[in-house]
Amino acid sequence: MCWKDLRAKSAYLKSGNYKAAINGFEGIKKDFSYRRFLNSHLSVKLHYYLGIAYENDNQNESAIREYSKFLKSWQDADADLKTIDDAGKRLTRLQNQF
């Protein structure tokens, strides 16, 4: 996996085609290649994008799972990173709906 792979799949997300985004991101997630190992930071960010896709497709339990994986993986990262802040807010909002 490389940035081009993630960017190509996130185009579905930006266009509102959430099911295609989910399928694309899940396909990347299943790829345990050496390239994915070398780009492990992108593998972690994949969970964030997948969470957004699931949330927008009203699959809230799956969104919660992906945001949780993302935040757990980056729990020791700088707290002021926009994606960490956004994922935390999204996770809290979804959890409060249940």
MDTraj code that builds the backbone (N, CA, C; nanometers):
import mdtraj as md
import numpy as np

residues = "MET CYS TRP LYS ASP LEU ARG ALA LYS SER ALA TYR LEU LYS SER GLY ASN TYR LYS ALA ALA ILE ASN GLY PHE GLU GLY ILE LYS LYS ASP PHE SER TYR ARG ARG PHE LEU ASN SER HIS LEU SER VAL LYS LEU HIS TYR TYR LEU GLY ILE ALA TYR GLU ASN ASP ASN GLN ASN GLU SER ALA ILE ARG GLU TYR SER LYS PHE LEU LYS SER TRP GLN ASP ALA ASP ALA ASP LEU LYS THR ILE ASP ASP ALA GLY LYS ARG LEU THR ARG LEU GLN ASN GLN PHE".split()
xyz = np.array([
    [0.0840, -0.1171, 0.0000],
    [0.0000, 0.0000, 0.0000],
    [0.0883, 0.1230, 0.0000],
    [0.0495, 0.2198, -0.0766],
    [0.1207, 0.3457, -0.0775],
    [0.0188, 0.4590, -0.0755],
    [0.0683, 0.5801, -0.0666],
    [-0.0204, 0.6958, -0.0585],
    [-0.1126, 0.7025, -0.1792],
    [-0.0640, 0.6640, -0.2983],
    [-0.1481, 0.6663, -0.4180],
    [-0.2694, 0.5752, -0.4012],
    [-0.2508, 0.4574, -0.3434],
    [-0.3616, 0.3642, -0.3209],
    [-0.4677, 0.4266, -0.2300],
    [-0.4210, 0.4839, -0.1207],
    [-0.5127, 0.5442, -0.0244],
    [-0.5827, 0.6653, -0.0845],
    [-0.5094, 0.7467, -0.1562],
    [-0.5677, 0.8659, -0.2185],
    [-0.6710, 0.8282, -0.3240],
    [-0.6429, 0.7238, -0.4012],
    [-0.7375, 0.6799, -0.5042],
    [-0.8682, 0.6348, -0.4421],
    [-0.8602, 0.5606, -0.3333],
    [-0.9818, 0.5125, -0.2672],
    [-1.0539, 0.6262, -0.1946],
    [-0.9786, 0.7238, -0.1440],
    [-1.0434, 0.8344, -0.0731],
    [-1.1190, 0.9258, -0.1690],
    [-1.0926, 0.9159, -0.2989],
    [-1.1710, 0.9919, -0.3966],
    [-1.3176, 0.9481, -0.3916],
    [-1.3418, 0.8196, -0.3682],
    [-1.4787, 0.7712, -0.3510],
    [-1.5433, 0.8377, -0.2294],
    [-1.4662, 0.8492, -0.1239],
    [-1.5161, 0.9096, -0.0008],
    [-1.5548, 1.0552, -0.0254],
    [-1.4675, 1.1279, -0.0925],
    [-1.4926, 1.2700, -0.1197],
    [-1.6116, 1.2905, -0.2128],
    [-1.6354, 1.1953, -0.3011],
    [-1.7465, 1.2097, -0.3961],
    [-1.8803, 1.1626, -0.3382],
    [-1.8765, 1.1060, -0.2163],
    [-1.9992, 1.0600, -0.1535],
    [-2.0371, 0.9173, -0.1881],
    [-1.9488, 0.8463, -0.2565],
    [-1.9736, 0.7065, -0.2918],
    [-1.9154, 0.6197, -0.1796],
    [-1.9884, 0.6147, -0.0675],
    [-1.9362, 0.5529, 0.0541],
    [-1.9201, 0.4025, 0.0433],
    [-2.0082, 0.3357, -0.0256],
    [-1.9954, 0.1898, -0.0404],
    [-1.8693, 0.1545, -0.1199],
    [-1.8410, 0.2294, -0.2267],
    [-1.7193, 0.2052, -0.3041],
    [-1.5958, 0.2369, -0.2200],
    [-1.6043, 0.3414, -0.1380],
    [-1.4925, 0.3754, -0.0497],
    [-1.4680, 0.2627, 0.0504],
    [-1.5755, 0.2125, 0.1091],
    [-1.5632, 0.1023, 0.2056],
    [-1.5005, -0.0197, 0.1397],
    [-1.5497, -0.0569, 0.0227],
    [-1.4933, -0.1723, -0.0482],
    [-1.3460, -0.1515, -0.0802],
    [-1.3109, -0.0321, -0.1239],
    [-1.1718, -0.0034, -0.1575],
    [-1.0815, -0.0058, -0.0360],
    [-1.1247, 0.0594, 0.0724],
    [-1.0445, 0.0620, 0.1950],
    [-1.0326, -0.0769, 0.2567],
    [-1.1405, -0.1533, 0.2554],
    [-1.1346, -0.2895, 0.3090],
    [-1.0392, -0.3760, 0.2262],
    [-1.0368, -0.3537, 0.0957],
    [-0.9428, -0.4264, 0.0098],
    [-0.7993, -0.3953, 0.0455],
    [-0.7706, -0.2687, 0.0705],
    [-0.6353, -0.2294, 0.1120],
    [-0.6026, -0.2917, 0.2466],
    [-0.7003, -0.2904, 0.3373],
    [-0.6786, -0.3435, 0.4725],
    [-0.6427, -0.4919, 0.4697],
    [-0.6955, -0.5641, 0.3736],
    [-0.6682, -0.7081, 0.3631],
    [-0.5304, -0.7377, 0.3039],
    [-0.4669, -0.6380, 0.2456],
    [-0.3367, -0.6554, 0.1815],
    [-0.2263, -0.6445, 0.2863],
    [-0.1625, -0.7553, 0.3177],
    [-0.0546, -0.7555, 0.4156],
    [0.0809, -0.7608, 0.3453],
    [0.0991, -0.6743, 0.2490],
    [0.2203, -0.6748, 0.1688],
    [0.3350, -0.6019, 0.2392],
    [0.4507, -0.6175, 0.1832],
    [0.5694, -0.5497, 0.2333],
    [0.5546, -0.3987, 0.2183],
    [0.4903, -0.3556, 0.1092],
    [0.4684, -0.2116, 0.0897],
    [0.3825, -0.1548, 0.2018],
    [0.2839, -0.2309, 0.2457],
    [0.1998, -0.1835, 0.3557],
    [0.2820, -0.1755, 0.4838],
    [0.3705, -0.2691, 0.5051],
    [0.4573, -0.2664, 0.6227],
    [0.5442, -0.1411, 0.6217],
    [0.5988, -0.1077, 0.5050],
    [0.6849, 0.0097, 0.4939],
    [0.6074, 0.1399, 0.5120],
    [0.4798, 0.1367, 0.4858],
    [0.3957, 0.2552, 0.4989],
    [0.2962, 0.2376, 0.6130],
    [0.3465, 0.1939, 0.7272],
    [0.2573, 0.1595, 0.8378],
    [0.1768, 0.2791, 0.8875],
    [0.2313, 0.3991, 0.8760],
    [0.1543, 0.5166, 0.9184],
    [0.0287, 0.5333, 0.8326],
    [0.0378, 0.4941, 0.7054],
    [-0.0803, 0.4999, 0.6183],
    [-0.1793, 0.3903, 0.6545],
    [-0.1284, 0.2766, 0.6988],
    [-0.2167, 0.1682, 0.7421],
    [-0.3006, 0.2124, 0.8612],
    [-0.2405, 0.2889, 0.9496],
    [-0.3143, 0.3389, 1.0653],
    [-0.4175, 0.4420, 1.0197],
    [-0.3778, 0.5308, 0.9315],
    [-0.4700, 0.6338, 0.8834],
    [-0.5857, 0.5731, 0.8038],
    [-0.5627, 0.4566, 0.7474],
    [-0.6671, 0.3853, 0.6757],
    [-0.7890, 0.3638, 0.7648],
    [-0.7673, 0.3328, 0.8927],
    [-0.8782, 0.3121, 0.9864],
    [-0.9599, 0.4404, 1.0048],
    [-0.8939, 0.5536, 1.0035],
    [-0.9640, 0.6823, 1.0148],
    [-1.0556, 0.7036, 0.8944],
    [-1.0010, 0.6855, 0.7743],
    [-1.0813, 0.7044, 0.6536],
    [-1.1947, 0.6024, 0.6440],
    [-1.1659, 0.4810, 0.6835],
    [-1.2698, 0.3776, 0.6824],
    [-1.3802, 0.4115, 0.7822],
    [-1.3425, 0.4657, 0.8967],
    [-1.4416, 0.5100, 0.9943],
    [-1.5338, 0.6165, 0.9374],
    [-1.4765, 0.7116, 0.8658],
    [-1.5576, 0.8170, 0.8038],
    [-1.6537, 0.7565, 0.7018],
    [-1.6039, 0.6651, 0.6205],
    [-1.6891, 0.6021, 0.5189],
    [-1.8035, 0.5251, 0.5841],
    [-1.7728, 0.4464, 0.6864],
    [-1.8780, 0.3715, 0.7558],
    [-1.9783, 0.4664, 0.8222],
    [-1.9285, 0.5711, 0.8844],
    [-2.0177, 0.6665, 0.9505],
    [-2.1141, 0.7294, 0.8504],
    [-2.0621, 0.7707, 0.7366],
    [-2.1464, 0.8337, 0.6355],
    [-2.2411, 0.7356, 0.5674],
    [-2.2109, 0.6075, 0.5778],
    [-2.2984, 0.5040, 0.5227],
    [-2.3926, 0.4495, 0.6317],
    [-2.3961, 0.5183, 0.7445],
    [-2.4822, 0.4815, 0.8582],
    [-2.4534, 0.3429, 0.9137],
    [-2.3298, 0.2999, 0.9052],
    [-2.2853, 0.1747, 0.9670],
    [-2.2055, 0.2128, 1.0922],
    [-2.2785, 0.2640, 1.1907],
    [-2.2151, 0.3269, 1.3059],
    [-2.1308, 0.2328, 1.3908],
    [-2.1721, 0.1099, 1.4065],
    [-2.0910, 0.0162, 1.4858],
    [-1.9559, -0.0087, 1.4188],
    [-1.9565, -0.0201, 1.2874],
    [-1.8307, -0.0386, 1.2150],
    [-1.7456, 0.0875, 1.2227],
    [-1.8098, 0.2040, 1.2170],
    [-1.7366, 0.3302, 1.2293],
    [-1.6704, 0.3400, 1.3662],
    [-1.7433, 0.3042, 1.4702],
    [-1.6875, 0.3054, 1.6057],
    [-1.5663, 0.2136, 1.6146],
    [-1.5783, 0.0952, 1.5572],
    [-1.4668, -0.0006, 1.5590],
    [-1.3428, 0.0585, 1.4912],
    [-1.3616, 0.1202, 1.3737],
    [-1.2467, 0.1736, 1.2993],
    [-1.1857, 0.2953, 1.3673],
    [-1.2692, 0.3859, 1.4193],
    [-1.2153, 0.5015, 1.4925],
    [-1.1388, 0.4550, 1.6162],
    [-1.1912, 0.3537, 1.6842],
    [-1.1238, 0.3012, 1.8032],
    [-0.9880, 0.2426, 1.7682],
    [-0.9802, 0.1675, 1.6579],
    [-0.8517, 0.1113, 1.6142],
    [-0.7531, 0.2226, 1.5814],
    [-0.8023, 0.3245, 1.5121],
    [-0.7168, 0.4370, 1.4756],
    [-0.6617, 0.5062, 1.6002],
    [-0.7502, 0.5374, 1.6942],
    [-0.7075, 0.6090, 1.8146],
    [-0.6181, 0.5232, 1.9035],
    [-0.6445, 0.3946, 1.9094],
    [-0.5587, 0.3068, 1.9896],
    [-0.4185, 0.2984, 1.9297],
    [-0.4110, 0.2919, 1.7982],
    [-0.2808, 0.2826, 1.7315],
    [-0.1988, 0.4098, 1.7497],
    [-0.2669, 0.5223, 1.7544],
    [-0.1956, 0.6501, 1.7663],
    [-0.2165, 0.7149, 1.9024],
    [-0.2390, 0.6347, 2.0045],
    [-0.2663, 0.6887, 2.1369],
    [-0.1499, 0.7696, 2.1936],
    [-0.0287, 0.7437, 2.1494],
    [0.0871, 0.8169, 2.2002],
    [0.1332, 0.9275, 2.1057],
    [0.0553, 0.9526, 2.0019],
    [0.0912, 1.0585, 1.9065],
    [0.0560, 1.1946, 1.9659],
    [0.0997, 1.2987, 1.8993],
    [0.0684, 1.4340, 1.9437],
    [-0.0826, 1.4545, 1.9457],
    [-0.1335, 1.4972, 2.0578],
    [-0.2783, 1.5130, 2.0742],
    [-0.3362, 1.6228, 1.9866],
    [-0.2525, 1.7125, 1.9371],
    [-0.3042, 1.8240, 1.8587],
    [-0.3140, 1.7935, 1.7088],
    [-0.2879, 1.6701, 1.6693],
    [-0.3049, 1.6342, 1.5291],
    [-0.4531, 1.6395, 1.4943],
    [-0.4845, 1.7017, 1.3807],
    [-0.6247, 1.7212, 1.3424],
    [-0.7013, 1.5901, 1.3305],
    [-0.6386, 1.4880, 1.2730],
    [-0.7100, 1.3619, 1.2537],
    [-0.7414, 1.2941, 1.3868],
    [-0.6508, 1.3039, 1.4825],
    [-0.6745, 1.2430, 1.6131],
    [-0.7884, 1.3160, 1.6836],
    [-0.7862, 1.4479, 1.6789],
    [-0.8930, 1.5270, 1.7393],
    [-1.0278, 1.4974, 1.6731],
    [-1.0283, 1.4939, 1.5404],
    [-1.1520, 1.4677, 1.4673],
    [-1.2056, 1.3272, 1.4964],
    [-1.1175, 1.2280, 1.4940],
    [-1.1603, 1.0900, 1.5210],
    [-1.2168, 1.0782, 1.6622],
    [-1.1541, 1.1436, 1.7587],
    [-1.2034, 1.1397, 1.8961],
    [-1.3423, 1.2006, 1.9084],
    [-1.3638, 1.3129, 1.8412],
    [-1.4960, 1.3775, 1.8449],
    [-1.6016, 1.2910, 1.7771],
    [-1.5652, 1.2329, 1.6629],
    [-1.6594, 1.1471, 1.5907],
    [-1.6943, 1.0240, 1.6739],
    [-1.5932, 0.9634, 1.7353],
    [-1.6145, 0.8438, 1.8176],
    [-1.7069, 0.8769, 1.9358],
    [-1.6803, 0.9847, 2.0030],
    [-1.7627, 1.0248, 2.1173],
    [-1.9071, 1.0486, 2.0749],
    [-1.9257, 1.1179, 1.9636],
    [-2.0609, 1.1461, 1.9153],
    [-2.1363, 1.0168, 1.8825],
    [-2.0679, 0.9239, 1.8153],
    [-2.1330, 0.7975, 1.7805],
    [-2.1643, 0.7137, 1.9037],
    [-2.0719, 0.7086, 1.9968],
    [-2.0944, 0.6308, 2.1193],
    [-2.2099, 0.6881, 2.2005],
    [-2.2268, 0.8183, 2.1974],
    [-2.3364, 0.8814, 2.2715],
    [-2.4722, 0.8544, 2.2074],
    [-2.4737, 0.8103, 2.0826],
    [-2.5993, 0.7771, 2.0162],
    [-2.6546, 0.6432, 2.0621],
    [-2.5698, 0.5588, 2.1205],
    [-2.6134, 0.4257, 2.1632],
    [-2.6583, 0.4256, 2.3067],
])
top = md.Topology()
chain = top.add_chain()
for i, resn in enumerate(residues, 1):
    res = top.add_residue(resn, chain, resSeq=i)
    for name in ("N", "CA", "C"):
        top.add_atom(name, md.element.get_by_symbol(name[0]), res)
traj = md.Trajectory(xyz[None], top)
